[in-house]
Amino acid sequence: MGFLAGACALAGPVAAQQPPETQQIRAAVLRVDEERLPPISRLDLPPADLGFAGARLATQDNDTTGRFMGQDFETVEITATPDTAGAELDRIIADGIQFVVVLAGDAATLALADQAGDRAMLLNARARGDNLRGADCRFNTIHVAPSHAMLADALAQFLMWKNWPDWLLVHGSHPDDENLAAAYRRSAAKFGATIVEERVFTDTGGARATDSGHVQVQAQMPVFTQRAPDYDILIAADESDIFAPYLPYLTWDPRPVAGSAGLVPRSWHPAMEAWGGTQYQNRFERMANRPIREEDYQAWLALRIVGEAATRTRSADPAELRDFILSDQFDVAGFKGQKLTVRDWDHQVRQPILLTTGVLTTSVSPQDQYLHQTSALDTLGIDRPETECSF
């Protein structure tokens, strides 16, 4: 009897043990702002919280689940220039943060990846260059932003479904424009389209940011596009935002425009409503008081990847989270109708691509007729047999 009483007395303190200490999962968003001319349309002026607003929503979403799991998520927001980005990354890592969402161009993203080395995992939420997933790939980088190849393939699939195989390709004179044009050439060969002619719109600088500069470029479009071979659609490759928005309704021949204007492939669009998109849009707009941008969605998805890994593993250990994200057990929801995963050969996030006009989503690729032995999403972008990536 005494033994039993003693046993019961011991049960009280065990049952009253304190809950385990809260796990803290910390991340940072590093946005590298480069000097550039204002966009052609004032509707495209970047908001001050571009990317950061999406990150804030992701942190809220992570915490919604985390509070039930004994996990607390914290996100630091840092703005830098190309000259200060390296020092800011070092400060982030020195503060013990090992997941860094990077909103930067191709060159800056690659430089930051090399600087981080094995000290941190970067999540690329802006740079689209195929080289970052190819010859210049880095093991410490996950590409949440879709690549040029993915965007081009998504549009090409739709155009071939529409039976518009003959393209007039017009690209800008900047390196990013040429890189995007190369992706469209590759897509044309991949899906059986014909580029009937290529033309280069040379950026001469000058008064583009003035009213007269806009009028000058706009007036050039009919003459610039005349005397082209017969074509079904004009594809614009204008990553630098110099000329493409002037093309719709100003081409010499009455033809639709796609690519960097007209029908545009995107990771996300503020009118997307399918697969729970309406609720997602509403939550973002209530928080940010503006429509969502692609950079916001990509930063949101990057942090949700970290949050999903923490929830599933019930861990805050960065190495364990990284290994799980890169494993074949990982997937995350992204309001796109199917689970998103990470390709093991180049660390690109597989995802459907929206084909959008200014106000609507016209279609979503991959198109149904394009099949793949592993995942239809791998019909978009560089597949395993084609990759130049070697970690």
Buried (B, 14 or more C-beta within 10 A) or exposed (E): EEEEEEEEEEEEEEEEEEEEEEBEBBBBBBBBBEEEEEEBEEEEEEBEBBBBBBBBBBBBBBBEBBEEBEBBBEBBBBBBEBEEBBEBBEBBBEEEBBBBBBBBBBBBBBBBBEBBEEBBBBBBBBBBBBBBBBEBBBBBBBBBBBBBBBBBBBBBBBBBBBEBBBBBBBBBBBEBBBBBBBBBBBBBEBBEBEBBEBEBBEBEEEEBEEEEBBEBBBEBBEEBBEEBEEBBBBBBBBBBBBBBBBBBEBBEEEBBBBBBBBBBBBBBBBBBBEBBBEEBBEBBBEBBEBEBBBBBBBBBBBBBBBBBBBBBBEBBBBEBBBBBBBEEEBBBBBBBEBBBBBBEBBBBBBBBBBBBBEEEBEBBBBBEEBEEEEBBBBBBBBBEEEBEBEE
